[in-house]
Amino acid sequence: MNSFDTDKAAAYLRQLSPQDFATFGLDHVAYVRPVTVDDAPAFSVHAADGTPLTVLAEREVAFATVRQNDMEPLSVH
């Protein structure tokens, strides 16, 4: 039996304020997106709220860095 109640979860999410929703996942998710720095490809890491955290030369290193900080990396295209 599935202990996750989608109706309760949906009701909870509907009660979140815009501020609460903006910080949802802030400590758990980081976004990695390709960027160009000095005409070279790189990868920018951002917190869930969009705050830039770092720029790294390789995608794999960016993902590993996020994981080392106990967060889940997500790719942004």
C-alpha positions in Angstrom: 0.0 0.0 0.0 1.3 3.4 -0.9 1.7 5.7 2.1 1.9 8.8 0.0 -1.4 10.7 -0.1 -1.5 12.8 -3.2 -4.6 14.7 -2.0 -3.0 15.7 1.2 0.2 16.7 -0.6 -1.7 18.8 -3.1 -3.7 20.5 -0.3 -0.4 21.3 1.5 1.2 22.7 -1.6 -1.8 25.0 -2.3 -1.4 26.5 1.2 2.2 27.6 0.5 2.8 31.3 0.4 4.8 32.7 -2.6 7.8 33.0 -0.3 7.5 29.5 0.9 7.1 28.2 -2.6 10.2 30.2 -3.7 12.3 28.5 -1.1 10.9 25.0 -1.8 13.9 22.7 -2.4 16.4 25.5 -1.7 18.6 23.2 0.4 18.1 20.1 -1.7 18.4 21.1 -5.4 20.9 22.9 -7.5 20.7 23.7 -11.2 23.5 23.2 -13.6 23.4 25.1 -17.0 25.9 25.6 -19.8 27.4 29.0 -20.1 30.3 30.6 -22.0 33.1 32.3 -20.0 35.9 34.0 -21.9 34.8 32.3 -25.1 35.1 28.9 -23.5 32.3 26.5 -22.5 31.6 26.2 -18.8 28.9 25.1 -16.4 27.2 27.5 -14.0 25.7 26.1 -10.7 22.7 27.9 -9.3 20.7 27.4 -6.0 17.0 26.5 -6.4 16.1 30.2 -6.1 18.4 31.1 -9.0 21.3 32.4 -6.9 24.6 31.8 -8.8 26.9 29.5 -6.7 29.9 28.8 -8.9 31.1 28.2 -12.5 33.1 25.1 -13.4 34.8 24.0 -16.6 33.3 20.5 -16.8 29.7 19.3 -16.5 30.7 16.1 -14.6 32.7 18.2 -12.1 29.7 20.6 -11.6 27.4 17.6 -10.9 29.9 16.0 -8.5 30.3 19.3 -6.7 26.6 19.6 -6.2 26.3 16.0 -4.9 29.3 16.6 -2.5 27.2 19.3 -1.0 24.3 16.9 -0.3 22.1 18.4 -3.0 20.5 16.9 -6.2 21.8 18.4 -9.4 19.3 19.2 -12.2 20.3 20.1 -15.7 19.0 23.3 -17.3 19.2 23.6 -21.1 
